[in-house]
Amino acid sequence: MDKKAIRKKYKDTLKSIDRITYEHDSYLIANNLFESNEWKDADIIGITISHFPEVDTWQLIRKAWKEGKKIVIPKCYPTEKKMEFRQITSFKQLETVFFGLFEPIEAETTKFNHRDIELLIVPGLVFNRKGYRIGFGGGYYDRFLTDFSGATVSLCFSIQLLDNIPMENHDIPVKKIITENEIITCNA
């Protein structure tokens, strides 16, 4: 199966998760993340604002704020195919952009140097145990990760794990994957 077919299949699979399972498994994933050294050691966390049925990141952001951590959210620039991270201190600093995604409002947020991000939560649709992922098709994270040296963790439901996914030379694996059932240290 090619990446396009895998994306479609897993988008459909995720949409089939019932709300109770979604909430419960997101909660378990969050607790596994909170126990990790990556979370405990990070003061500045890069993370996306989840859109159902992605693993819920809203609760992660609230917890980070409660712990005094800084949260930086990606702002994408489709024309240049790049993204930057901007600090938010309130969900009211978000706006809806293309595909219904939430991004920081530039006028109300501060740009962060990517080298200051200590933990980056990398989104995706499908993952293998080596840390490789198939994202949503924009290639933003593939480009961003080429020059990122902090900790990288992906959060996913166990149904998003697939042994064989197509990989390309430019793909960069994450260092850890956290599901509701396990924490996978990746050795790409």
Helices and strands as residue ranges (DSSP letters): H 3-15, H 19-34, H 37-41, E 44-46, H 58-66, E 70-77, E 82-88, G 91-93, E 94-96, G 98-100, E 102-104, G 106-108, E 110-112, G 114-116, E 119-121, E 126-127, E 133-134, H 140-145, E 151-155, G 158-160, E 176-178, E 183-185
